[in-house]
């Protein structure tokens, strides 16, 4: 037992060969599964009758409305579902459109293409952006020359969950990680990338807080200007009615999708879903989520105002962002990939502390089993995994500062 504890503590079980083998097996299995699904598909639907890329169906359907000059229609659940059934068949389940109007232009551009080509282009282009961003995270460190990182980035289980759902996790991770990589070198570009995340507003809550707390005002201003310009362009293109329709649709998103778990509680990896799965009321779930969000926000302010290494700050913001929102699906866990990369790069350069290697490995594996574990145990596994990693990260960032203060105090006492 002591040997196992030591192995977990020091991470000696996590050999390079074992990491490569597991990643290769997962990547191969996922590729085979994807190939079988595509090969057995019938036109736009797979052999189970679902649209290929499932959730991408809502983007494509919404885009067809925009091309017809009806940009407010996707915000009406009944009209959106009718269009999805018109395109994919009468038995097609409802795939809701919950994005703000910022995403309508992208949806229209994709809907101008045949469905299969649009799905392929969307996933291929955003996957390339994700890999570009991951390369930026590891650039300049010892991991940059290591051929293992592209394998780990591709084999990360959330990658294939995102691919299977035709979702936008790659774009979200690319914008977020790209902004963090550029933040100190090109703050205006970083702000622009942060601003583009407005299409997924639940992940932008903590960004202005840390930018303001750390005095990064150029990035803050660039992000604000980007959102304002984005909003103006959308209004000029589609009219003010899209904003009215969007605001009206948020009640459905809040009540049916989030509070009632219409998406499926096992898919939602948040404190809110944890409370609801265990029978807690809506008010209790909001209170628990609000407490965690406030605690994470306070910790990030301290982290970003302190002198901790930037990779720790970046990883903290990425993990904290996912912890802070009540609505995060397992495909959104692609955001954890750059967080893991930041922490791994820092550890490779500065050394790993106890349990850090083991925790990073577990965090990398979590998306693979998160949905299944939540279904069988009512525990969204990503929540405790992220919380533990966040705690280790904070301990690593704070402990050197505490040691410096103790040394300074001892020096003052000695001098007196």
C-alpha positions as CSV (number, residue, x, y, z in Angstrom):
1,X,0.0,0.0,0.0
2,X,2.9,2.4,0.9
3,X,4.4,1.6,-2.5
4,X,1.2,2.6,-4.3
5,X,0.9,5.8,-2.3
6,X,4.5,6.7,-3.1
7,X,3.9,6.0,-6.8
8,X,0.8,8.2,-6.9
9,X,2.6,10.9,-4.9
10,X,5.7,11.1,-7.1
11,X,4.0,10.1,-10.3
12,X,6.5,7.3,-11.0
13,X,3.6,5.1,-12.4
14,X,3.2,7.6,-15.2
15,X,6.0,6.4,-17.5
16,X,6.5,7.8,-20.9
17,X,5.9,4.4,-22.5
18,X,2.6,4.0,-20.6
19,X,1.4,7.5,-21.6
20,X,2.2,6.8,-25.2
21,X,0.5,3.4,-25.2
22,X,-2.8,4.7,-23.6
23,X,-2.9,7.8,-25.8
24,X,-2.3,5.7,-29.0
25,X,-4.9,3.1,-28.0
26,X,-7.5,5.8,-27.3
27,X,-6.8,7.7,-30.5
28,X,-7.0,4.4,-32.6
29,X,-10.2,3.3,-30.9
30,X,-11.8,6.7,-31.5
31,X,-10.8,6.8,-35.1
32,X,-12.1,3.3,-35.7
33,X,-15.4,4.3,-34.0
34,X,-15.7,7.5,-36.1
35,X,-14.9,5.5,-39.3
36,X,-17.6,2.9,-38.6
37,X,-20.2,5.6,-37.8
38,X,-19.5,7.5,-41.0
39,X,-19.3,4.3,-43.1
40,X,-22.7,3.1,-41.9
41,X,-24.4,6.5,-42.2
42,X,-27.3,7.1,-44.6
43,X,-26.9,10.5,-46.1
44,X,-27.1,13.1,-43.3
45,X,-28.0,10.6,-40.6
46,X,-26.1,7.9,-38.9
47,X,-27.4,4.3,-38.5
48,X,-29.2,5.3,-35.3
49,X,-31.2,7.9,-37.2
50,X,-29.4,10.8,-35.6
51,X,-27.9,13.6,-37.6
52,X,-24.1,13.1,-38.1
53,X,-22.5,15.5,-35.7
54,X,-25.7,15.6,-33.7
55,X,-25.5,19.1,-32.2
56,X,-24.2,20.5,-35.4
57,X,-27.7,20.0,-36.7
58,X,-28.9,23.0,-34.8
59,X,-26.2,25.2,-36.2
60,X,-27.0,24.2,-39.8
61,X,-30.7,24.5,-39.3
62,X,-30.3,28.0,-37.8
63,X,-28.1,29.0,-40.7
64,X,-30.8,28.1,-43.2
65,X,-33.2,30.4,-41.5
66,X,-30.6,33.2,-41.7
67,X,-30.1,32.6,-45.4
68,X,-33.8,32.9,-45.8
69,X,-33.8,36.3,-44.1
70,X,-35.3,35.0,-40.8
71,X,-32.5,35.4,-38.3
72,X,-34.8,35.5,-35.3
73,X,-36.4,32.1,-36.1
74,X,-33.7,29.9,-34.5
75,X,-34.5,31.4,-31.1
76,X,-38.0,30.0,-31.2
77,X,-37.7,26.3,-30.1
78,X,-40.7,25.2,-32.0
79,X,-39.6,26.7,-35.3
80,X,-36.0,25.5,-34.8
81,X,-37.2,21.9,-34.2
82,X,-39.5,22.0,-37.2
83,X,-36.6,23.1,-39.4
84,X,-34.4,20.3,-38.0
85,X,-37.1,17.7,-38.7
86,X,-37.5,19.2,-42.2
87,X,-33.8,18.7,-42.9
88,X,-33.0,15.5,-41.0
89,X,-36.3,13.6,-40.8
90,X,-39.5,13.7,-38.8
91,X,-38.0,11.6,-36.0
92,X,-35.1,14.0,-35.3
93,X,-35.0,15.0,-31.7
94,X,-34.7,18.7,-30.7
95,X,-31.3,20.3,-30.8
96,X,-31.7,23.7,-29.3
97,X,-30.1,26.9,-30.5
98,X,-28.8,28.6,-27.3
99,X,-26.2,30.9,-28.8
100,X,-26.3,34.7,-28.8
101,X,-26.8,36.4,-32.1
102,X,-23.0,36.6,-32.5
103,X,-23.0,33.1,-33.9
104,X,-25.6,33.6,-36.6
105,X,-23.2,34.7,-39.3
106,X,-21.0,31.6,-38.8
107,X,-24.2,29.4,-39.0
108,X,-25.3,31.1,-42.2
109,X,-21.8,30.6,-43.8
110,X,-21.9,26.9,-43.0
111,X,-25.5,26.4,-44.1
112,X,-24.5,27.7,-47.5
113,X,-22.7,24.4,-48.0
114,X,-24.0,20.9,-48.3
115,X,-24.4,19.4,-44.8
116,X,-21.6,16.9,-44.9
117,X,-19.1,19.4,-46.3
118,X,-20.1,22.0,-43.7
119,X,-19.6,19.6,-40.9
120,X,-16.2,18.4,-42.2
121,X,-15.1,22.0,-42.7
122,X,-16.3,23.2,-39.3
123,X,-14.6,20.3,-37.4
124,X,-11.5,20.3,-39.5
125,X,-10.9,24.0,-39.4
126,X,-11.5,24.4,-35.6
127,X,-9.5,21.3,-34.8
128,X,-6.6,22.9,-36.7
129,X,-7.0,26.1,-34.6
130,X,-7.1,24.0,-31.4
131,X,-3.8,22.3,-32.3
132,X,-2.3,25.7,-33.3
133,X,-3.2,27.1,-29.9
134,X,-1.8,24.0,-28.1
135,X,1.4,24.4,-30.0
136,X,1.6,28.0,-28.7
137,X,1.1,26.9,-25.1
138,X,4.1,24.5,-25.2
139,X,6.3,26.7,-27.4
140,X,9.5,27.8,-25.9
141,X,9.7,25.0,-23.3
142,X,11.1,21.6,-23.2
143,X,7.8,20.1,-24.3
144,X,8.0,22.0,-27.6
145,X,10.5,19.5,-29.0
146,X,8.7,16.5,-27.6
147,X,6.7,14.6,-30.2
148,X,4.4,13.3,-27.5
149,X,2.4,16.5,-27.0
150,X,0.6,16.4,-30.4
151,X,-0.4,12.8,-29.7
152,X,-1.7,13.8,-26.2
153,X,-3.5,16.8,-27.7
154,X,-5.3,14.7,-30.3
155,X,-6.0,11.7,-28.1
156,X,-7.5,13.9,-25.3
157,X,-10.9,12.2,-24.8
158,X,-12.8,15.5,-24.9
159,X,-11.6,15.9,-28.5
160,X,-13.6,12.9,-29.7
161,X,-16.7,13.9,-27.6
162,X,-16.5,17.2,-29.4
163,X,-16.1,15.6,-32.8
164,X,-19.0,13.3,-32.2
165,X,-21.3,16.1,-31.3
166,X,-20.1,18.5,-34.0
167,X,-19.6,21.0,-31.3
168,X,-17.5,24.2,-30.8
169,X,-15.1,23.1,-28.1
170,X,-12.1,23.4,-30.4
171,X,-12.9,27.0,-31.2
172,X,-13.5,27.9,-27.6
173,X,-10.3,26.3,-26.5
174,X,-8.3,27.9,-29.4
175,X,-9.6,31.4,-28.7
176,X,-9.0,31.1,-24.9
177,X,-5.6,29.5,-25.2
178,X,-4.5,31.7,-28.0
179,X,-5.5,34.8,-26.0
180,X,-3.5,33.6,-23.0
181,X,-0.4,32.9,-25.1
182,X,-0.5,36.4,-26.6
183,X,-1.6,38.2,-23.5
184,X,1.8,39.7,-22.4
185,X,3.4,39.9,-25.9
186,X,0.4,41.2,-27.9
187,X,-2.3,42.4,-25.5
188,X,-4.5,43.9,-28.2
189,X,-4.6,40.7,-30.1
190,X,-5.2,38.8,-26.9
191,X,-8.2,41.1,-26.1
192,X,-9.5,40.5,-29.6
193,X,-9.5,36.8,-29.1
194,X,-11.1,37.1,-25.7
195,X,-13.8,39.3,-27.2
196,X,-14.6,36.7,-29.8
197,X,-15.5,34.3,-26.9
198,X,-18.7,36.4,-26.6
199,X,-20.4,33.7,-28.7
200,X,-20.1,31.4,-25.7
201,X,-20.8,33.9,-22.9
202,X,-20.8,31.5,-19.9
203,X,-17.1,31.1,-20.3
204,X,-16.4,34.9,-20.3
205,X,-17.5,35.6,-16.7
206,X,-14.0,35.6,-15.1
207,X,-11.9,37.1,-18.0
208,X,-12.7,40.8,-17.3
209,X,-12.1,40.2,-13.6
210,X,-8.6,38.9,-14.0
211,X,-7.7,41.4,-16.7
212,X,-8.8,44.2,-14.4
213,X,-7.2,42.7,-11.3
214,X,-3.9,42.3,-13.0
215,X,-3.9,45.7,-14.7
216,X,-4.0,44.4,-18.2
217,X,-6.0,47.3,-19.4
218,X,-5.0,47.2,-23.1
219,X,-6.4,43.6,-23.4
220,X,-9.5,44.6,-21.4
221,X,-10.1,47.6,-23.7
222,X,-9.5,45.5,-26.9
223,X,-11.9,42.8,-25.6
224,X,-14.6,45.4,-24.9
225,X,-14.1,47.0,-28.2
226,X,-14.3,43.7,-30.0
227,X,-17.6,42.8,-28.3
228,X,-19.1,46.2,-29.1
229,X,-18.0,46.1,-32.7
230,X,-19.3,42.5,-32.9
231,X,-22.7,43.6,-31.5
232,X,-22.9,46.5,-33.9
233,X,-22.2,44.4,-36.9
234,X,-24.8,41.8,-35.9
235,X,-27.4,44.5,-35.3
236,X,-26.7,46.1,-38.7
237,X,-26.8,42.8,-40.4
238,X,-29.8,41.2,-38.8
239,X,-31.7,44.0,-37.0
240,X,-32.6,44.6,-33.4
241,X,-35.2,41.9,-33.4
242,X,-32.5,39.2,-33.1
243,X,-31.6,40.6,-29.7
244,X,-35.2,40.7,-28.5
245,X,-35.6,37.1,-29.7
246,X,-32.4,36.0,-28.0
247,X,-33.4,37.6,-24.7
248,X,-36.8,35.9,-24.8
249,X,-35.2,32.5,-25.6
250,X,-33.0,32.7,-22.5
251,X,-36.0,31.8,-20.3
252,X,-36.3,28.5,-22.1
253,X,-32.5,27.9,-21.9
254,X,-32.6,28.6,-18.2
255,X,-35.6,26.7,-17.1
256,X,-35.8,23.7,-19.4
257,X,-32.2,23.2,-20.4
258,X,-30.4,24.1,-17.2
259,X,-32.8,24.0,-14.2
260,X,-34.7,20.9,-15.4
261,X,-31.7,19.2,-17.0
262,X,-33.3,18.9,-20.4
263,X,-29.9,18.2,-21.9
264,X,-29.3,15.4,-19.5
265,X,-27.8,15.8,-16.0
266,X,-25.0,13.3,-16.7
267,X,-23.8,15.5,-19.6
268,X,-23.5,18.6,-17.5
269,X,-20.3,18.8,-15.5
270,X,-20.9,21.5,-12.9
271,X,-21.6,22.0,-9.3
272,X,-25.2,23.1,-10.2
273,X,-25.8,19.7,-11.9
274,X,-24.2,17.8,-8.9
275,X,-26.7,19.4,-6.5
276,X,-29.7,18.8,-8.8
277,X,-28.7,15.2,-9.5
278,X,-28.7,14.6,-5.7
279,X,-32.2,16.0,-5.3
280,X,-31.3,19.5,-4.3
281,X,-33.7,22.3,-5.3
282,X,-33.1,24.9,-7.8
283,X,-32.4,27.6,-5.2
284,X,-30.0,25.3,-3.4
285,X,-28.2,24.5,-6.7
286,X,-27.8,28.2,-7.5
287,X,-26.5,28.9,-4.0
288,X,-23.9,26.1,-4.2
289,X,-22.8,27.2,-7.7
290,X,-22.7,30.8,-6.6
291,X,-20.5,30.0,-3.6
292,X,-18.1,28.0,-5.7
293,X,-18.0,30.7,-8.4
294,X,-17.3,33.5,-5.8
295,X,-14.6,31.4,-4.2
296,X,-12.9,30.7,-7.6
297,X,-13.2,34.4,-8.5
298,X,-11.5,35.5,-5.3
299,X,-8.8,32.9,-5.7
300,X,-8.1,34.0,-9.2
301,X,-7.8,37.7,-8.2
302,X,-5.2,36.7,-5.7
303,X,-3.4,34.5,-8.2
304,X,-3.3,37.0,-11.0
305,X,-2.3,39.9,-8.7
306,X,0.5,37.8,-7.2
307,X,3.9,36.9,-8.6
308,X,3.2,33.3,-9.6
309,X,4.5,32.0,-12.9
310,X,2.2,32.9,-15.8
311,X,1.5,29.2,-16.7
312,X,-0.1,28.8,-13.3
313,X,-2.2,31.9,-13.8
314,X,-3.3,30.8,-17.2
315,X,-4.2,27.2,-16.1
316,X,-6.0,28.6,-13.1
317,X,-8.2,30.9,-15.3
318,X,-9.0,28.0,-17.7
319,X,-9.9,25.5,-14.9
320,X,-11.7,28.2,-12.9
321,X,-13.7,29.3,-15.9
322,X,-15.1,25.8,-16.2
323,X,-15.8,25.4,-12.5
324,X,-17.5,28.8,-12.3
325,X,-20.3,28.2,-14.8
326,X,-23.4,26.1,-14.0
327,X,-23.7,25.1,-17.7
328,X,-20.8,23.2,-19.0
329,X,-21.1,20.0,-21.1
330,X,-18.6,17.2,-21.3
331,X,-17.5,18.4,-24.8
332,X,-16.7,21.8,-23.3
333,X,-14.0,20.0,-21.4
334,X,-11.7,20.6,-24.4
335,X,-10.9,23.8,-22.4
336,X,-9.0,21.6,-20.0
337,X,-6.5,20.6,-22.7
338,X,-4.6,23.9,-22.7
339,X,-4.8,24.0,-18.9
340,X,-3.1,20.6,-18.6
341,X,-0.6,21.7,-21.2
342,X,0.3,24.9,-19.3
343,X,0.7,22.9,-16.1
344,X,2.7,20.2,-17.7
345,X,5.0,22.7,-19.4
346,X,5.6,24.5,-16.1
347,X,6.2,21.2,-14.3
348,X,8.7,20.1,-16.9
349,X,10.6,23.3,-16.5
350,X,10.3,23.8,-12.8
351,X,9.8,20.3,-11.4
352,X,6.6,18.6,-10.3
353,X,5.3,18.7,-6.7
354,X,3.7,15.7,-4.9
355,X,0.6,14.3,-6.7
356,X,0.7,16.8,-9.5
357,X,1.6,14.3,-12.2
358,X,-1.1,11.9,-11.1
359,X,-3.7,14.7,-10.9
360,X,-2.9,15.9,-14.4
361,X,-3.2,12.3,-15.8
362,X,-6.6,11.9,-14.1
363,X,-7.8,15.2,-15.4
364,X,-6.7,14.2,-18.9
365,X,-8.7,10.9,-18.6
366,X,-11.8,12.4,-16.9
367,X,-13.8,13.3,-20.1
368,X,-13.6,9.7,-21.2
369,X,-15.7,8.5,-18.3
370,X,-17.4,11.6,-17.0
371,X,-20.8,11.0,-18.6
372,X,-20.8,7.3,-17.6
373,X,-19.8,8.0,-14.0
374,X,-22.4,10.7,-13.6
375,X,-25.1,8.4,-15.0
376,X,-24.2,5.6,-12.5
377,X,-23.1,7.5,-9.4
378,X,-24.8,10.9,-9.8
379,X,-21.3,12.5,-9.5
380,X,-20.1,14.8,-12.4
381,X,-16.5,13.5,-12.1
382,X,-15.0,16.5,-13.8
383,X,-16.0,18.7,-10.8
384,X,-13.9,17.0,-8.1
385,X,-11.1,16.5,-10.6
386,X,-11.0,20.2,-11.5
387,X,-11.3,21.3,-7.9
388,X,-8.4,19.1,-6.8
389,X,-6.2,20.3,-9.7
390,X,-7.2,23.9,-8.9
391,X,-6.3,23.4,-5.3
392,X,-2.9,21.9,-6.2
393,X,-2.3,24.8,-8.6
394,X,-3.0,27.4,-5.9
395,X,-0.8,25.6,-3.4
396,X,2.1,25.6,-5.9
397,X,1.6,29.3,-6.6
398,X,1.2,30.4,-2.9
399,X,3.7,28.2,-1.1
400,X,6.8,30.0,-2.5
401,X,5.3,33.3,-1.5
402,X,4.7,32.0,2.0
403,X,8.2,30.7,2.2
404,X,9.6,34.1,1.1
405,X,7.6,35.9,3.8
406,X,8.8,33.5,6.5
407,X,12.4,34.1,5.4
408,X,11.9,37.8,5.4
409,X,10.4,37.7,8.8
410,X,13.3,35.7,10.1
411,X,15.8,38.1,8.6
412,X,14.0,41.0,10.3
413,X,14.1,39.2,13.7
414,X,17.8,38.4,13.3
415,X,18.6,42.1,12.4
416,X,16.8,43.3,15.5
